[in-house]
């Protein structure tokens, strides 16, 4: 079975590295992007199953990136991450197709559970445990 692919889009290198380590251990193939242009190139080339997308990215904000991702492939799952509590932006992201959002600093186990739930759709044979 092919590994599921996760793209991590955040302008903070430390967050990208942390999330890549966490999800590589979980058995996913991970990619990273620090800006929208690179993120969209990876989406086109690699067709990730899920994108962890920061709301605030220099140059192209998360909502713009989300719109482009959904235009490229509407089946790609997107979870937004934000250090800000802008309810209007979170609502717009949900309206555009984001599954949910996590506010930084987030609980890594909660984020891991959300990703595993979306990509593995636990059933009676699930071996996932926190």
MOZIKA-V487558 format. One record per residue. N is the residue number from 1. RES is the residue in one letter. PHI is phi in radians with two decimals (999 if undefined). OMEGA is omega in whole degrees, -180 to 180 (999 if undefined). NEAR is the number of other C-alpha atoms within 12 Angstrom. Layout:
N_RES_PHI_OMEGA_NEAR + N_RES_PHI_OMEGA_NEAR
This chain:
1_X_999_178_5 + 2_X_-1.18_176_9 + 3_X_-1.22_173_19 + 4_X_-1.23_-176_27 + 5_X_-1.91_177_32 + 6_X_-2.16_174_41 + 7_X_-1.83_179_45 + 8_X_-1.90_-177_47 + 9_X_-2.05_-180_48 + 10_X_-2.75_179_38 + 11_X_-1.42_179_30 + 12_X_-1.67_-177_25 + 13_X_-0.98_-178_17 + 14_X_-1.06_179_15 + 15_X_-1.19_179_27 + 16_X_-1.04_-179_29 + 17_X_-1.10_179_22 + 18_X_-1.00_-177_19 + 19_X_-1.18_177_36 + 20_X_-1.10_179_30 + 21_X_-1.08_-179_22 + 22_X_-1.04_-174_24 + 23_X_-1.42_171_34 + 24_X_-1.14_178_22 + 25_X_-1.08_179_14 + 26_X_-1.28_177_26 + 27_X_1.73_179_22 + 28_X_-1.62_169_28 + 29_X_-1.61_-175_26 + 30_X_-2.02_176_33 + 31_X_-2.31_179_35 + 32_X_-2.36_176_39 + 33_X_-2.56_-180_33 + 34_X_-1.74_180_33 + 35_X_-2.63_-176_30 + 36_X_-1.15_-178_33 + 37_X_-1.05_179_24 + 38_X_-1.13_180_25 + 39_X_-1.02_-178_37 + 40_X_-1.22_175_34 + 41_X_-1.09_180_23 + 42_X_-1.17_178_29 + 43_X_-1.03_-179_38 + 44_X_-1.16_-175_20 + 45_X_-1.40_-171_15 + 46_X_-1.82_-179_25 + 47_X_0.83_-179_27 + 48_X_-1.11_177_36 + 49_X_-1.38_-177_33 + 50_X_-2.58_177_43 + 51_X_-2.11_169_51 + 52_X_-1.68_-167_47 + 53_X_-2.15_176_49 + 54_X_-1.25_-178_44 + 55_X_-1.24_-176_45 + 56_X_-1.92_178_31 + 57_X_-2.18_179_28 + 58_X_-1.03_176_19 + 59_X_1.62_-180_16 + 60_X_-2.48_-175_25 + 61_X_-1.32_-175_28 + 62_X_-1.01_180_41 + 63_X_-1.14_177_33 + 64_X_-1.12_179_27 + 65_X_-1.09_179_40 + 66_X_-1.02_179_44 + 67_X_-1.01_-179_26 + 68_X_-1.16_178_25 + 69_X_-1.02_-177_37 + 70_X_-1.17_175_27 + 71_X_-1.23_180_17 + 72_X_-1.20_-178_21 + 73_X_-2.75_-175_23 + 74_X_-1.20_-179_21 + 75_X_-1.49_179_20 + 76_X_-1.20_180_32 + 77_X_-1.45_-179_35 + 78_X_-2.28_172_43 + 79_X_-2.03_-179_37 + 80_X_-1.49_174_44 + 81_X_-2.21_180_42 + 82_X_-2.59_173_32 + 83_X_-1.66_-176_23 + 84_X_-2.07_-178_19 + 85_X_-1.81_-178_18 + 86_X_-1.24_-177_17 + 87_X_-1.11_180_15 + 88_X_-1.11_-180_13 + 89_X_-1.17_179_26 + 90_X_-1.13_178_30 + 91_X_-1.11_179_19 + 92_X_-1.09_179_22 + 93_X_-1.07_178_31 + 94_X_-1.12_178_23 + 95_X_-1.08_-179_17 + 96_X_-1.45_175_26 + 97_X_2.05_176_28 + 98_X_-1.16_-178_35 + 99_X_-1.29_-177_29 + 100_X_-2.87_177_30 + 101_X_-2.47_175_37 + 102_X_-2.20_178_30 + 103_X_-1.65_178_24 + 104_X_-1.35_-5_20 + 105_X_-1.31_-178_15 + 106_X_-1.77_176_19 + 107_X_-1.41_-175_15 + 108_X_-1.07_179_22 + 109_X_-1.19_177_18 + 110_X_-1.16_178_17 + 111_X_-1.14_179_26 + 112_X_-1.05_179_32 + 113_X_-1.10_180_21 + 114_X_-1.08_179_29 + 115_X_-1.14_180_38 + 116_X_-1.06_179_30 + 117_X_-1.10_-179_21 + 118_X_-1.17_-173_25 + 119_X_-1.66_-177_31 + 120_X_-1.98_179_24 + 121_X_0.74_-174_15 + 122_X_-0.83_175_16 + 123_X_-2.26_-178_11 + 124_X_-1.11_-178_8 + 125_X_-1.73_-177_9 + 126_X_-1.14_179_12 + 127_X_-1.89_-178_12 + 128_X_-1.30_174_19 + 129_X_-2.55_177_12 + 130_X_-1.47_999_13
